[in-house]
Amino acid sequence: MLDEKLETLLRTARRHSEPLAIWVVYALSHYFCNGATALFQRRFEAYPTANYDYLISYCMKRDRSDDGIIKSISKLIN
């Protein structure tokens, strides 16, 4: 399920108006590979794919570092 969600996020990022939207996917993929908690993963998987465009926009308006993106996503999915 996680792979499907990340693939959907990737497709959304490629269509997004922000050229750096792909950074969200990279940061999230890196986080999952390097120690995301099970709770974070469950919450991300439960987050509606219809809201991915908003998630990307939200992240791009804040700290664009990997840590900043993860903090933004954490705030949205909680």
Secondary structure in CASP SS format (residue, H / E / C, confidence):
PFRMAT SS
TARGET T0000
AUTHOR 0000-0000-0000
METHOD secondary structure of the structure
MODEL  1
M C 1.00
L H 1.00
D H 1.00
E H 1.00
K H 1.00
L H 1.00
E H 1.00
T H 1.00
L H 1.00
L H 1.00
R H 1.00
T H 1.00
A H 1.00
R H 1.00
R H 1.00
H C 1.00
S C 1.00
E C 1.00
P C 1.00
L C 1.00
A C 1.00
I H 1.00
W H 1.00
V H 1.00
V H 1.00
Y H 1.00
A H 1.00
L H 1.00
S H 1.00
H H 1.00
Y H 1.00
F H 1.00
C H 1.00
N C 1.00
G C 1.00
A C 1.00
T C 1.00
A H 1.00
L H 1.00
F H 1.00
Q H 1.00
R H 1.00
R H 1.00
F H 1.00
E H 1.00
A H 1.00
Y C 1.00
P C 1.00
T H 1.00
A H 1.00
N H 1.00
Y H 1.00
D H 1.00
Y H 1.00
L H 1.00
I H 1.00
S H 1.00
Y H 1.00
C H 1.00
M H 1.00
K C 1.00
R C 1.00
D C 1.00
R C 1.00
S C 1.00
D H 1.00
D H 1.00
G H 1.00
I H 1.00
I H 1.00
K H 1.00
S H 1.00
I H 1.00
S H 1.00
K H 1.00
L H 1.00
I H 1.00
N C 1.00
END
